[in-house]
Amino acid sequence: CYATLRQYQIPVAPEEASLAAGLRDYWLGLLEQARKRDDSLFAVKDKFRKVTQDQVKEFTKSLVQAKEDFQENGPGKPGMELDKGLELINDWKIDLHQKQKKRDTLIKAEKLFGLPITSFQVLGELERDLQELTVIYDVYRDWKETLGGWSNALWVDVQPDSMTRGTEQFIQRMKKMDSKYKELEPYNPINDNIRNFYDSLPLFKDLKHEALRDRHWKMLMDVTGKTFDFSNFTLQNLVDMKLYEFKDEILNIVAGAARELSIEKSISQIKETWFHEALQTRKYERAGMDRGYILLDTTEIAEKIDDNIMNLQSISNVKWVKPFLQEVHTWEKKLALMGEVLVVWMQVQMKWMYLESIFVGSEDIANQLPKEAKKFEDIDKRWLKIMGETEKVPNVDQACHMDGRLSDFTYLAEKLDECQKGLSDYLETKRMAFPRFYFISDDELLSILGSSDPRAVQEHMLKMFDNCAMLLFKGESTVIEGVQSAEGERLMFVATVATEGLQVQKWLNLVLKEKKRSLTAVLKEGTFFYPKMIRVEWINKYHGQIAMTGSKIWWTYQVEDGFKKVKSGKKTAIKELASKLTRQLNDLVAEMDKPLDKKYR
């Protein structure tokens, strides 16, 4: 180095150059001293060489003994408890580490004293065997830590699906091991341990079923003979109870709980339905007057009630209903009452609307039936009060279960029936006074009786009188002067009929009597003028009924008279009559070709 510095004429301090010049001589001197010292220590080295050889033999012997102990009592011993084996693995790792350090020290000594290097093959075999066992026990250690985490969790926090995925990962680790590991003694116990837990997971999953309630855990305690505090219950507690020994019993409990959950959900659904189901109402008015509220159609609600009752009856017949039997019976009664109330409610509403139109909408009827009107007034107040409450609280369950609701409707129905009976009796007296009232309905009759205007009968005339379409009033007065048919043919009364101040049945009887009297008078007149007028003119002048009846009267007379003439000697009398009648028919046929009024045609 310093020669290179000199070659390139790099300056070096004189002191440093002097020291550098003496380095070679110093090194050669040091080597000579070492050789002399080595020669002087030859006897000592020989002594230590022998000691080292003895130590190697002793160490080799201890390794053989250690391997025998490892095979007989180590973590790979057949039947070894896994937890104990895991402890031994750690102990043997420490012991093997010490042996490896001693081996390294002895090899250094052998090198120092020029001895052949010993391979310590037994120690290598121990290292290999321990390493293989360590691979398996590492899986067990990880499994034990994982299982410990699961086991200490409260049962309410246990997640079987997550545990299943974690366990499957350990199963895959065991499957991926080489065949040499699978031949080792701990492999099967560890694999069985993991597999047994995996096989138990379905049981844990069953026990985590959402259907399980406190009563089912009490049943589980009775079956297993174990008791536990469910609030602090952990998975480890469950494992310690060895519930897998009661697998069939648990499956039966869980299956029953699932059935009970289905019943519970059905009942909850029924509760939910009637918590929200509401009656639909609308404003009811008469002639612009507010008459409170009435119910809209309840058919759909009634169908739901029937469906729910049938569902509850089906539920009550299964063996899993016992925990809910009282609740099922309660709801059966509630629904039955709701259905009964709605039926009576709608009946009362129909009767109230019908009678309301009579007693409230018609003062005349109310005045003629004061007792029934007073009774209906009380009914009306109660009805309006109930419907006002219903509008505020439309929920079906609440509306139907208000205190005394069914008895209120039953009372109203009875009183409405009494009003109806009074009304029917009243109408019967009117029909008996004028029997043609039987030809019209109660509502039609009430529309007549409830009006002070005699023209109210006009729209019902055809039902009460054959082909009498309307009454003919004198101007704007209430005096009747005749009747008119549907074809427009009129019959004017001989004497008019006054209606003022008379009950309808009375003046209708007068109309009927005057109609008959007037028709009789016209018939007599027509019959009288038949032979005195041209027949076509006569038919055109008188009513169709008069023409038919008068023609028959005169035809009968003429035929009888013809036969009398024949008998008295006039042989051509009938032929002459036939010719006359034929001319009359021909005259009528000729009339048909003329533009005639509909009634005349």
PLY file of the C-alpha trace (Angstrom):
ply
format ascii 1.0
element vertex 601
property float x
property float y
property float z
element edge 600
property int vertex1
property int vertex2
end_header
0.00 0.00 0.00
2.77 2.40 1.02
4.80 1.23 -1.98
1.95 2.40 -4.22
1.93 5.75 -2.45
5.65 6.11 -3.04
5.28 5.06 -6.69
2.88 7.89 -7.30
4.92 10.23 -5.12
2.16 10.90 -2.69
3.65 12.50 0.39
3.45 10.58 3.68
4.43 11.87 7.14
7.93 10.74 8.17
6.70 9.19 11.41
4.02 7.20 9.52
6.53 6.15 6.87
8.95 4.95 9.56
6.21 2.87 11.22
5.16 1.42 7.84
8.70 0.36 7.08
8.76 -1.70 10.31
5.41 -3.50 9.81
6.81 -6.51 7.93
9.46 -7.19 10.54
6.79 -6.85 13.27
4.47 -9.36 11.49
7.27 -11.94 11.00
8.14 -11.60 14.63
4.56 -12.15 15.68
4.36 -15.35 13.60
7.50 -16.68 15.19
6.11 -16.02 18.63
2.88 -17.88 17.72
4.78 -20.88 16.44
6.86 -21.05 19.61
3.71 -20.69 21.76
1.97 -23.47 19.75
4.93 -25.74 20.28
4.87 -24.97 23.98
1.05 -25.74 24.22
1.16 -29.05 22.34
0.80 -31.05 25.49
-2.08 -28.89 26.69
-3.91 -29.13 23.34
-3.62 -32.87 23.44
-5.25 -32.82 26.85
-8.12 -30.62 25.69
-8.57 -32.72 22.54
-9.20 -35.76 24.68
-11.65 -33.80 26.85
-13.51 -32.66 23.75
-13.72 -36.22 22.42
-15.15 -37.37 25.74
-17.66 -34.57 25.74
-18.77 -35.49 22.18
-19.26 -39.12 23.21
-21.21 -38.11 26.28
-23.34 -35.66 24.28
-24.00 -38.26 21.58
-25.10 -40.72 24.25
-27.41 -38.10 25.79
-28.91 -37.44 22.35
-29.71 -41.14 21.91
-31.38 -41.16 25.31
-33.25 -37.95 24.43
-34.53 -39.46 21.19
-35.74 -42.54 23.04
-37.46 -40.30 25.59
-38.95 -38.22 22.76
-40.36 -41.31 21.12
-41.70 -42.80 24.35
-42.92 -39.70 26.20
-42.77 -36.89 23.67
-45.64 -34.99 22.00
-45.89 -37.68 19.33
-46.60 -40.46 21.83
-49.73 -42.51 20.97
-52.71 -41.47 23.11
-51.05 -38.24 24.18
-53.53 -35.56 25.26
-53.36 -32.73 22.79
-53.04 -29.99 25.41
-50.24 -31.93 27.12
-48.60 -32.52 23.75
-48.73 -28.77 23.02
-46.91 -28.12 26.32
-44.31 -30.81 25.52
-43.69 -29.25 22.12
-42.69 -26.03 23.82
-40.56 -27.87 26.41
-38.78 -29.87 23.74
-38.16 -26.77 21.68
-36.35 -25.21 24.67
-34.44 -28.41 25.39
-33.52 -28.86 21.73
-32.32 -25.29 21.55
-29.92 -25.98 24.43
-28.72 -29.13 22.73
-28.16 -27.22 19.50
-26.06 -24.66 21.36
-23.99 -27.42 22.96
-23.57 -29.09 19.58
-22.30 -25.85 18.09
-19.82 -25.43 20.98
-18.47 -28.97 20.55
-18.07 -28.55 16.78
-16.08 -25.36 17.39
-13.88 -27.23 19.85
-13.34 -30.04 17.34
-12.30 -27.50 14.75
-9.99 -25.80 17.26
-8.21 -28.97 18.23
-8.12 -30.43 14.76
-10.54 -33.24 15.47
-12.93 -34.80 12.87
-16.26 -32.95 12.82
-19.08 -35.04 14.34
-22.42 -34.91 12.45
-24.64 -35.51 15.50
-27.16 -37.34 13.28
-29.49 -38.17 16.19
-29.90 -34.47 16.94
-30.83 -33.84 13.31
-33.44 -36.56 13.53
-34.81 -34.99 16.69
-34.95 -31.61 14.96
-36.79 -33.12 12.00
-39.30 -35.05 14.13
-39.97 -32.05 16.36
-40.44 -29.80 13.32
-42.99 -32.15 11.79
-44.91 -32.39 15.03
-44.68 -28.64 15.43
-46.45 -28.14 12.07
-49.38 -30.22 13.30
-49.44 -28.73 16.79
-49.32 -25.24 15.33
-52.69 -26.02 13.72
-53.95 -27.26 17.07
-52.61 -24.19 18.85
-54.35 -21.87 16.34
-57.51 -23.96 16.57
-57.43 -23.86 20.34
-57.02 -20.07 20.34
-59.84 -19.65 17.83
-62.10 -22.03 19.71
-61.26 -20.24 22.94
-62.37 -16.95 21.45
-65.65 -18.52 20.35
-66.13 -20.39 23.62
-65.83 -17.29 25.78
-68.40 -15.37 23.76
-71.86 -15.01 25.25
-74.37 -17.30 23.59
-76.42 -14.36 22.38
-73.34 -13.12 20.47
-72.43 -16.48 18.93
-72.60 -16.54 15.13
-72.78 -20.12 13.84
-72.30 -19.11 10.21
-69.04 -17.32 11.02
-67.91 -20.29 13.10
-68.71 -22.62 10.23
-66.55 -20.64 7.82
-63.68 -20.49 10.32
-63.85 -24.22 11.04
-63.87 -25.04 7.33
-60.61 -23.12 6.96
-58.98 -25.34 9.60
-60.33 -28.44 7.88
-58.73 -27.25 4.64
-55.38 -26.70 6.44
-55.46 -30.28 7.67
-56.34 -31.58 4.21
-53.45 -29.71 2.57
-50.79 -31.32 4.79
-48.37 -33.77 3.17
-48.93 -37.44 3.63
-45.94 -37.63 6.01
-47.77 -35.39 8.48
-50.93 -37.45 8.19
-48.99 -40.50 9.38
-48.00 -38.78 12.61
-49.82 -39.71 15.78
-51.38 -36.26 16.66
-52.85 -35.76 13.18
-55.97 -37.90 13.64
-56.86 -36.63 17.15
-56.47 -33.00 16.03
-58.39 -33.65 12.82
-61.10 -35.49 14.79
-61.27 -32.64 17.28
-61.89 -30.13 14.50
-64.27 -32.46 12.67
-66.29 -33.19 15.81
-66.74 -29.49 16.44
-67.70 -28.99 12.81
-70.28 -31.76 13.09
-71.68 -30.03 16.18
-72.17 -26.72 14.40
-75.58 -27.70 12.94
-76.69 -28.36 16.51
-75.41 -24.94 17.59
-77.16 -23.42 14.61
-80.39 -25.13 15.64
-79.98 -23.78 19.15
-79.54 -20.29 17.69
-82.85 -20.61 15.86
-84.90 -17.43 16.10
-87.85 -19.48 17.28
-86.26 -20.48 20.60
-87.73 -18.70 23.59
-87.12 -18.92 27.34
-89.65 -21.74 27.62
-87.65 -23.84 25.16
-84.42 -23.36 27.13
-86.29 -24.48 30.23
-87.40 -27.56 28.30
-83.73 -28.08 27.34
-82.73 -27.93 31.01
-85.38 -30.52 31.85
-84.19 -32.85 29.08
-80.47 -32.57 29.90
-80.82 -32.31 33.65
-78.56 -29.23 33.51
-79.27 -25.76 34.82
-77.68 -22.50 33.69
-78.08 -18.75 33.78
-79.05 -17.86 30.27
-78.01 -14.22 30.75
-74.34 -15.31 31.22
-74.50 -18.42 29.08
-71.46 -18.97 26.82
-70.65 -21.42 24.07
-68.23 -23.18 26.43
-71.08 -23.74 28.85
-73.00 -25.32 26.02
-70.07 -27.56 25.07
-69.52 -28.56 28.71
-73.15 -29.63 28.93
-72.41 -32.21 26.20
-75.64 -31.34 24.46
-74.60 -33.48 21.49
-75.65 -36.45 23.62
-79.24 -35.13 23.42
-79.25 -34.39 19.71
-82.64 -35.99 18.97
-84.32 -34.28 21.91
-82.87 -30.92 20.88
-84.00 -31.38 17.29
-87.53 -32.11 18.54
-87.49 -28.99 20.72
-86.19 -26.82 17.87
-88.69 -28.30 15.40
-91.51 -27.59 17.84
-90.17 -24.07 18.40
-90.15 -23.46 14.64
-93.79 -24.56 14.43
-94.61 -22.32 17.37
-92.80 -19.44 15.66
-95.01 -19.92 12.61
-98.06 -19.73 14.88
-96.60 -16.70 16.66
-96.04 -14.93 13.34
-99.57 -15.76 12.19
-101.01 -14.29 15.39
-98.73 -11.25 15.10
-99.88 -10.74 11.52
-103.51 -10.85 12.66
-102.73 -8.33 15.40
-100.93 -6.11 12.92
-103.86 -6.28 10.50
-106.42 -5.12 13.05
-104.06 -2.54 14.52
-104.20 -0.70 11.18
-107.57 -1.75 9.69
-109.99 1.18 9.71
-113.64 1.72 8.86
-114.30 3.99 5.90
-116.96 6.67 6.38
-118.42 9.51 4.35
-120.61 12.52 5.00
-124.33 11.93 4.73
-126.62 14.79 3.75
-130.32 15.21 3.09
-131.53 18.23 1.16
-128.28 20.05 1.99
-128.63 19.27 5.71
-125.69 17.59 7.47
-126.84 14.22 8.80
-123.53 13.00 10.20
-121.61 10.06 8.76
-122.38 6.63 7.38
-120.18 3.58 6.85
-118.99 2.64 3.40
-119.06 -0.99 2.26
-117.62 -3.36 4.90
-117.59 -6.49 2.73
-113.82 -6.58 2.48
-113.43 -6.17 6.25
-115.96 -8.96 6.85
-114.00 -11.24 4.52
-110.79 -10.52 6.44
-112.56 -11.32 9.69
-113.82 -14.64 8.30
-110.37 -15.53 6.93
-108.70 -14.71 10.25
-111.24 -16.73 12.23
-110.71 -19.75 9.96
-106.94 -19.32 10.33
-107.21 -19.20 14.13
-109.46 -22.26 14.16
-106.86 -24.15 12.13
-104.13 -22.99 14.50
-106.08 -24.04 17.58
-106.22 -27.62 16.29
-102.43 -28.17 16.12
-100.45 -29.51 19.07
-97.94 -26.63 19.07
-100.57 -24.03 19.92
-100.41 -24.60 23.69
-98.22 -21.52 24.50
-100.60 -19.33 22.49
-103.90 -21.06 23.20
-105.21 -18.34 25.49
-104.27 -15.65 22.98
-105.84 -17.60 20.11
-109.11 -17.97 22.03
-109.03 -14.26 22.91
-108.66 -13.25 19.27
-111.31 -15.73 18.16
-113.73 -14.02 20.54
-112.61 -10.55 19.46
-112.99 -11.31 15.77
-116.34 -13.01 16.30
-117.57 -9.94 18.17
-116.22 -7.63 15.44
-118.01 -9.64 12.78
-121.24 -9.67 14.77
-121.04 -5.93 15.47
-120.41 -5.10 11.80
-123.36 -7.19 10.65
-125.73 -5.51 13.11
-124.11 -2.13 12.38
-124.83 -2.34 8.66
-128.37 -3.58 9.31
-129.00 -0.66 11.64
-127.51 1.76 9.11
-129.79 0.53 6.30
-132.84 0.74 8.53
-131.81 4.15 9.84
-131.25 5.55 6.33
-134.63 4.21 5.21
-136.58 5.53 8.19
-134.56 8.75 8.31
-135.80 9.60 4.85
-139.35 9.16 6.19
-139.31 10.66 9.67
-136.77 13.39 8.99
-137.30 13.90 5.25
-141.11 13.97 5.43
-142.85 16.09 8.03
-146.29 14.83 6.92
-145.43 11.20 7.79
-143.85 12.29 11.06
-146.98 14.21 11.97
-149.17 11.23 11.16
-146.99 8.88 13.24
-146.07 10.98 16.30
-145.24 7.99 18.53
-142.87 6.43 16.01
-141.42 9.84 15.16
-140.58 10.45 18.81
-138.99 7.02 19.07
-136.95 7.63 15.93
-135.75 10.96 17.28
-134.09 9.14 20.19
-132.64 6.55 17.82
-131.32 9.28 15.57
-129.44 10.99 18.43
-127.78 7.74 19.46
-126.85 6.88 15.89
-125.31 10.28 15.21
-123.30 10.02 18.45
-121.93 6.58 17.52
-121.00 7.67 14.01
-119.32 10.79 15.35
-117.16 8.61 17.63
-116.40 6.29 14.73
-115.21 9.17 12.56
-112.76 10.16 15.32
-111.64 6.58 16.07
-112.14 4.60 12.84
-110.03 1.59 13.88
-112.21 -1.50 13.44
-111.00 -3.22 16.61
-111.50 -0.17 18.81
-114.78 0.87 17.23
-116.31 -2.59 17.64
-115.02 -3.12 21.19
-116.15 0.13 22.74
-118.12 -0.51 25.92
-121.67 -1.53 25.14
-121.24 -1.14 21.38
-122.98 -4.41 20.44
-125.78 -3.87 22.96
-126.23 -0.32 21.63
-126.67 -1.58 18.08
-128.95 -4.38 19.24
-131.09 -1.82 21.06
-131.17 0.46 17.99
-132.10 -2.47 15.74
-134.99 -3.40 18.03
-136.27 0.17 18.21
-135.93 0.62 14.46
-137.92 -2.57 13.97
-140.61 -1.12 16.22
-140.64 2.06 14.12
-140.76 -0.06 10.98
-143.65 -2.09 12.36
-145.54 1.07 13.27
-144.91 2.38 9.78
-145.99 -0.92 8.19
-149.19 -0.92 10.25
-149.81 2.63 9.15
-149.30 1.70 5.49
-151.56 -1.30 5.90
-154.41 0.93 7.04
-153.92 3.06 3.95
-153.95 0.00 1.70
-157.06 -1.29 3.33
-158.69 2.11 2.73
-157.60 2.07 -0.91
-156.69 -1.50 -1.99
-154.97 -0.37 -5.19
-152.09 0.77 -2.93
-151.17 -2.95 -2.73
-149.94 -2.64 -6.32
-147.09 -0.30 -5.31
-144.17 -0.73 -2.92
-143.83 0.76 0.56
-141.39 3.37 -0.70
-143.71 4.38 -3.51
-146.66 4.56 -1.16
-144.63 6.62 1.30
-143.67 9.03 -1.45
-147.39 9.57 -2.06
-148.39 9.78 1.58
-145.46 12.00 2.43
-146.45 14.65 -0.07
-149.30 17.15 0.25
-149.33 17.62 -3.52
-151.91 15.32 -5.19
-149.75 15.30 -8.32
-147.32 13.00 -6.42
-149.48 10.07 -7.53
-148.87 10.72 -11.24
-145.77 8.56 -11.63
-147.54 5.61 -9.94
-150.85 5.77 -11.83
-150.05 3.01 -14.32
-149.30 0.61 -11.46
-152.56 1.36 -9.67
-154.89 1.75 -12.68
-154.91 -0.25 -15.91
-153.63 2.04 -18.69
-154.41 5.19 -16.73
-151.16 7.09 -17.17
-152.07 10.31 -15.42
-154.75 12.41 -13.78
-155.98 15.56 -15.49
-155.99 18.58 -13.20
-157.98 21.70 -13.83
-155.33 24.30 -14.57
-152.94 24.77 -11.63
-155.53 23.77 -9.09
-155.79 20.50 -7.21
-159.19 19.70 -8.77
-159.22 16.56 -10.96
-161.35 16.70 -14.11
-160.38 13.49 -15.88
-157.81 10.79 -16.67
-155.53 10.08 -19.63
-154.25 6.79 -21.05
-150.66 5.97 -22.06
-151.71 6.56 -25.69
-153.01 10.04 -24.88
-156.74 9.15 -24.88
-158.65 11.22 -22.33
-161.75 10.57 -20.25
-163.25 13.75 -18.87
-165.27 13.32 -15.69
-168.91 14.17 -15.58
-168.21 15.87 -12.25
-164.78 17.08 -11.07
-163.13 15.65 -7.96
-161.80 18.05 -5.32
-158.70 16.87 -3.34
-158.20 19.84 -1.06
-158.30 18.86 2.61
-158.85 15.17 1.85
-156.50 12.30 2.62
-155.01 10.76 -0.47
-156.81 7.43 -0.11
-160.14 9.20 0.16
-159.87 11.36 -2.94
-158.39 8.42 -4.91
-161.49 6.44 -4.06
-163.55 9.38 -5.31
-161.47 9.44 -8.51
-162.08 5.71 -9.02
-165.81 6.11 -8.44
-166.07 9.14 -10.74
-164.05 7.35 -13.39
-166.51 4.46 -13.41
-169.51 6.82 -13.39
-168.15 8.96 -16.21
-167.19 5.92 -18.29
-170.71 4.53 -17.85
-172.25 7.80 -18.99
-170.03 7.99 -22.07
-170.80 4.36 -22.89
-174.56 5.05 -22.75
-174.16 8.12 -24.93
-172.03 6.31 -27.48
-174.40 3.36 -27.62
-177.33 5.73 -28.09
-175.73 7.62 -31.00
-174.37 4.52 -32.76
-177.30 4.06 -35.20
-177.67 7.81 -35.66
-174.11 8.47 -37.01
-171.86 7.26 -39.78
-169.94 4.44 -38.14
-166.46 5.77 -39.04
-167.30 9.18 -37.58
-168.79 7.52 -34.55
-165.60 5.47 -33.92
-163.49 8.56 -34.32
-165.60 10.52 -31.83
-165.73 8.05 -28.96
-163.06 6.22 -26.94
-161.74 2.92 -28.15
-163.29 1.06 -25.24
-166.67 2.71 -25.97
-166.35 1.90 -29.69
-165.57 -1.77 -28.95
-168.32 -2.17 -26.38
-170.97 -0.19 -28.34
-170.13 -2.09 -31.55
-170.57 -5.42 -29.78
-173.88 -4.31 -28.29
-175.26 -3.20 -31.64
-173.79 -6.19 -33.52
-175.55 -8.52 -31.08
-178.82 -6.59 -31.44
-178.60 -6.53 -35.26
-177.90 -10.25 -35.55
-180.78 -11.12 -33.22
-183.04 -8.73 -35.12
-181.98 -10.32 -38.46
-182.90 -13.77 -37.25
-186.29 -12.46 -36.09
-186.93 -10.98 -39.55
-185.93 -14.26 -41.19
-188.33 -16.04 -38.89
-191.08 -13.59 -39.76
-190.59 -14.26 -43.51
-187.84 -11.92 -44.69
-185.38 -14.51 -45.97
-182.70 -11.98 -47.05
-182.42 -10.18 -43.72
-179.13 -11.89 -42.65
-177.59 -11.47 -46.10
-178.45 -7.80 -46.04
-176.91 -7.49 -42.57
-173.75 -9.27 -43.74
-173.46 -6.90 -46.68
-173.85 -3.93 -44.33
-171.20 -5.22 -41.96
-168.85 -5.90 -44.89
-169.24 -2.30 -46.09
-168.43 -1.10 -42.58
-165.25 -3.20 -42.53
-164.26 -1.92 -45.96
-164.79 1.63 -44.74
-162.45 0.92 -41.80
-159.85 -0.59 -44.15
-160.04 2.49 -46.31
-159.44 4.64 -43.25
-156.15 2.85 -42.64
-154.66 4.40 -45.79
-155.28 7.90 -44.43
-152.92 9.84 -42.10
-154.50 9.03 -38.76
-153.68 9.93 -35.17
-151.91 7.19 -33.29
-154.71 6.72 -30.79
-157.31 6.57 -33.61
-155.29 4.12 -35.65
0 1
1 2
2 3
3 4
4 5
5 6
6 7
7 8
8 9
9 10
10 11
11 12
12 13
13 14
14 15
15 16
16 17
17 18
18 19
19 20
20 21
21 22
22 23
23 24
24 25
25 26
26 27
27 28
28 29
29 30
30 31
31 32
32 33
33 34
34 35
35 36
36 37
37 38
38 39
39 40
40 41
41 42
42 43
43 44
44 45
45 46
46 47
47 48
48 49
49 50
50 51
51 52
52 53
53 54
54 55
55 56
56 57
57 58
58 59
59 60
60 61
61 62
62 63
63 64
64 65
65 66
66 67
67 68
68 69
69 70
70 71
71 72
72 73
73 74
74 75
75 76
76 77
77 78
78 79
79 80
80 81
81 82
82 83
83 84
84 85
85 86
86 87
87 88
88 89
89 90
90 91
91 92
92 93
93 94
94 95
95 96
96 97
97 98
98 99
99 100
100 101
101 102
102 103
103 104
104 105
105 106
106 107
107 108
108 109
109 110
110 111
111 112
112 113
113 114
114 115
115 116
116 117
117 118
118 119
119 120
120 121
121 122
122 123
123 124
124 125
125 126
126 127
127 128
128 129
129 130
130 131
131 132
132 133
133 134
134 135
135 136
136 137
137 138
138 139
139 140
140 141
141 142
142 143
143 144
144 145
145 146
146 147
147 148
148 149
149 150
150 151
151 152
152 153
153 154
154 155
155 156
156 157
157 158
158 159
159 160
160 161
161 162
162 163
163 164
164 165
165 166
166 167
167 168
168 169
169 170
170 171
171 172
172 173
173 174
174 175
175 176
176 177
177 178
178 179
179 180
180 181
181 182
182 183
183 184
184 185
185 186
186 187
187 188
188 189
189 190
190 191
191 192
192 193
193 194
194 195
195 196
196 197
197 198
198 199
199 200
200 201
201 202
202 203
203 204
204 205
205 206
206 207
207 208
208 209
209 210
210 211
211 212
212 213
213 214
214 215
215 216
216 217
217 218
218 219
219 220
220 221
221 222
222 223
223 224
224 225
225 226
226 227
227 228
228 229
229 230
230 231
231 232
232 233
233 234
234 235
235 236
236 237
237 238
238 239
239 240
240 241
241 242
242 243
243 244
244 245
245 246
246 247
247 248
248 249
249 250
250 251
251 252
252 253
253 254
254 255
255 256
256 257
257 258
258 259
259 260
260 261
261 262
262 263
263 264
264 265
265 266
266 267
267 268
268 269
269 270
270 271
271 272
272 273
273 274
274 275
275 276
276 277
277 278
278 279
279 280
280 281
281 282
282 283
283 284
284 285
285 286
286 287
287 288
288 289
289 290
290 291
291 292
292 293
293 294
294 295
295 296
296 297
297 298
298 299
299 300
300 301
301 302
302 303
303 304
304 305
305 306
306 307
307 308
308 309
309 310
310 311
311 312
312 313
313 314
314 315
315 316
316 317
317 318
318 319
319 320
320 321
321 322
322 323
323 324
324 325
325 326
326 327
327 328
328 329
329 330
330 331
331 332
332 333
333 334
334 335
335 336
336 337
337 338
338 339
339 340
340 341
341 342
342 343
343 344
344 345
345 346
346 347
347 348
348 349
349 350
350 351
351 352
352 353
353 354
354 355
355 356
356 357
357 358
358 359
359 360
360 361
361 362
362 363
363 364
364 365
365 366
366 367
367 368
368 369
369 370
370 371
371 372
372 373
373 374
374 375
375 376
376 377
377 378
378 379
379 380
380 381
381 382
382 383
383 384
384 385
385 386
386 387
387 388
388 389
389 390
390 391
391 392
392 393
393 394
394 395
395 396
396 397
397 398
398 399
399 400
400 401
401 402
402 403
403 404
404 405
405 406
406 407
407 408
408 409
409 410
410 411
411 412
412 413
413 414
414 415
415 416
416 417
417 418
418 419
419 420
420 421
421 422
422 423
423 424
424 425
425 426
426 427
427 428
428 429
429 430
430 431
431 432
432 433
433 434
434 435
435 436
436 437
437 438
438 439
439 440
440 441
441 442
442 443
443 444
444 445
445 446
446 447
447 448
448 449
449 450
450 451
451 452
452 453
453 454
454 455
455 456
456 457
457 458
458 459
459 460
460 461
461 462
462 463
463 464
464 465
465 466
466 467
467 468
468 469
469 470
470 471
471 472
472 473
473 474
474 475
475 476
476 477
477 478
478 479
479 480
480 481
481 482
482 483
483 484
484 485
485 486
486 487
487 488
488 489
489 490
490 491
491 492
492 493
493 494
494 495
495 496
496 497
497 498
498 499
499 500
500 501
501 502
502 503
503 504
504 505
505 506
506 507
507 508
508 509
509 510
510 511
511 512
512 513
513 514
514 515
515 516
516 517
517 518
518 519
519 520
520 521
521 522
522 523
523 524
524 525
525 526
526 527
527 528
528 529
529 530
530 531
531 532
532 533
533 534
534 535
535 536
536 537
537 538
538 539
539 540
540 541
541 542
542 543
543 544
544 545
545 546
546 547
547 548
548 549
549 550
550 551
551 552
552 553
553 554
554 555
555 556
556 557
557 558
558 559
559 560
560 561
561 562
562 563
563 564
564 565
565 566
566 567
567 568
568 569
569 570
570 571
571 572
572 573
573 574
574 575
575 576
576 577
577 578
578 579
579 580
580 581
581 582
582 583
583 584
584 585
585 586
586 587
587 588
588 589
589 590
590 591
591 592
592 593
593 594
594 595
595 596
596 597
597 598
598 599
599 600
